[in-house]
Amino acid sequence: MDTIIYPFLKHWCENKIKQLEIKESITKKILLAQNLLNATAEELDCEVYRAARIHDYLSSLGSKRNNSLTIAAIFSGTTTGIAPLIISNQKSQNTVVIAGSALSAALGIALLTNNRKKVSFYHQRNLLADLWNNSKNANYFPTLVWSILTMESSEENPPTQAVSTLLRKRWTLLELSETADKETKLLFGKGGYYTQDLLSLRMSLLQQLSSEIRLQNIKLIQLSNAIGDLSK
């Protein structure tokens, strides 16, 4: 009897040990991928924070300038309006009215273009660049994270496109559809002079990428749980 049971138990134990070793190996790889994904998402969040601070700075400057221009416009309009009452000479009246109208128009234009003020903002390590340029080998992403973002599956029906491909398509159709080439180069390059609108756009792109990376992390957690259930 022992000659039958012992080989069976030995074989069962060996298979069980191999299963545990395989499970441990896969779990370690999943944990490594999760840590890298989290670190990348946090780096993107830091870049969003950097851009947000500069955006708020420009917004504050714009608000102060708007107040000054509004006060100046009110003063100009008031002066132009009361000029005929305090100046008796017709020629002088016309001069003041014309000058006041010109000044009011100039102040109005200044108010409309106030949000075009620019500030120097650089990002030497630009994670967006790898994705936009469709790099074969990432310059800034960890290799494992880049493999996850660029992984496509032709076995599924319909085939699954890579996260990087889907993001590029979305940006091309929506966020960047009306963006000039010069501004696109700024967003995906080393940086330069940004307006408030461009800073807002950069924050949006960074946040979308960060969200997609966190979604991949959730999928890895689900995979880890599924592997745990199989070994029970």
Sequence and secondary structure as in RCSB ss.txt:
>XXXX:A:sequence
MDTIIYPFLKHWCENKIKQLEIKESITKKILLAQNLLNATAEELDCEVYRAARIHDYLSSLGSKRNNSLTIAAIF
SGTTTGIAPLIISNQKSQNTVVIAGSALSAALGIALLTNNRKKVSFYHQRNLLADLWNNSKNANYFPTLVWSILT
MESSEENPPTQAVSTLLRKRWTLLELSETADKETKLLFGKGGYYTQDLLSLRMSLLQQLSSEIRLQNIKLIQLSN
AIGDLSK
>XXXX:A:secstr
 HHHHHHHHHHHHHHHHHHHHHHHHHHHHHHHHHHHHHHHHHHHHHHHHHHHHHHHHHHHHHHHHHHHHHHHHHH
HHHHHHHHHHH   HHHHHHHHHHHHHHHHHHHHHHHTGGG  EEEE SS HHHHHHTT SS SSS HHHHHHHH
  BSSSSS B  HHHHHHHHHHHTTTTT  HHHHHHHTSSEEEE HHHHHHHHHHHHHHHHHHHHHHHHHHHHHH
HHHHHT 
